[in-house]
Amino acid sequence: MKRVTTYRRIIEVFRLYGINLVGKRKFDHFYRDLKMDQVFVNGLVFDLELATQRQLNDEEVVQLEAPAQVIRKLVEAA
């Protein structure tokens, strides 16, 4: 049950940023496909960390390129 709540929080934050997680869209590249700057990606990750009450290492955050990768890292951190 706790995992479902985590997924719901993650989805809500992505919705706030206007990122669709349906189908192959969850594999869109932040910089190339979604046209996001590094500042916005860092803000997105920060908001996701607050929502899930988990923290990622800075080295991990720099390597993230798609929403699916962020979700996987946050769920693994549990």
C-alpha positions as CSV (number, residue, x, y, z in Angstrom):
1,M,0.0,0.0,0.0
2,K,2.9,2.3,0.8
3,R,4.3,1.8,-2.7
4,V,1.0,2.8,-4.3
5,T,0.9,6.0,-2.3
6,T,4.5,6.8,-3.4
7,Y,3.5,6.3,-7.1
8,R,0.5,8.6,-6.7
9,R,2.6,11.3,-5.2
10,I,5.2,11.0,-8.0
11,I,2.5,11.1,-10.7
12,E,1.0,14.2,-9.2
13,V,4.3,16.1,-9.2
14,F,4.9,15.1,-12.9
15,R,1.4,16.5,-13.7
16,L,2.2,19.8,-12.0
17,Y,5.2,20.0,-14.4
18,G,3.0,19.1,-17.4
19,I,4.8,15.8,-18.0
20,N,2.7,13.0,-19.3
21,L,3.6,9.5,-18.1
22,V,1.3,7.5,-20.3
23,G,2.8,4.9,-22.7
24,K,6.2,5.6,-24.2
25,R,6.1,9.3,-23.0
26,K,7.6,8.2,-19.7
27,F,10.9,7.5,-21.6
28,D,11.1,11.0,-23.2
29,H,14.5,12.6,-22.7
30,F,14.2,15.6,-20.4
31,Y,16.5,17.8,-22.5
32,R,15.9,16.6,-26.0
33,D,12.2,15.6,-26.1
34,L,10.7,17.7,-23.3
35,K,13.0,20.7,-23.9
36,M,13.8,21.3,-20.2
37,D,16.7,23.1,-18.8
38,Q,18.9,21.6,-16.1
39,V,17.4,24.1,-13.5
40,F,13.9,22.7,-14.2
41,V,15.0,19.1,-14.0
42,N,16.7,19.8,-10.6
43,G,13.5,21.5,-9.4
44,L,11.4,18.6,-10.6
45,V,13.7,16.1,-8.7
46,F,13.6,18.4,-5.6
47,D,9.8,18.4,-5.7
48,L,9.7,14.7,-6.1
49,E,12.1,14.2,-3.2
50,L,9.8,16.3,-1.0
51,A,6.7,14.5,-2.1
52,T,8.2,11.1,-1.5
53,Q,10.3,12.0,1.5
54,R,13.3,10.3,-0.1
55,Q,16.6,11.8,-1.2
56,L,18.8,11.0,-4.2
57,N,22.6,11.6,-4.4
58,D,23.7,14.5,-6.5
59,E,25.7,12.1,-8.8
60,E,22.4,10.2,-9.5
61,V,20.5,13.4,-10.2
62,V,23.0,14.5,-12.9
63,Q,22.7,11.2,-14.7
64,L,18.9,11.2,-14.9
65,E,17.6,11.7,-18.4
66,A,14.0,10.4,-18.4
67,P,10.9,10.4,-16.1
68,A,11.1,6.5,-15.9
69,Q,14.6,6.7,-14.5
70,V,13.6,9.2,-11.8
71,I,10.6,7.0,-10.8
72,R,12.8,3.9,-10.6
73,K,15.4,5.7,-8.4
74,L,12.8,7.1,-6.0
75,V,11.1,3.7,-5.6
76,E,14.4,1.9,-5.1
77,A,15.4,4.4,-2.4
78,A,12.5,3.1,-0.3
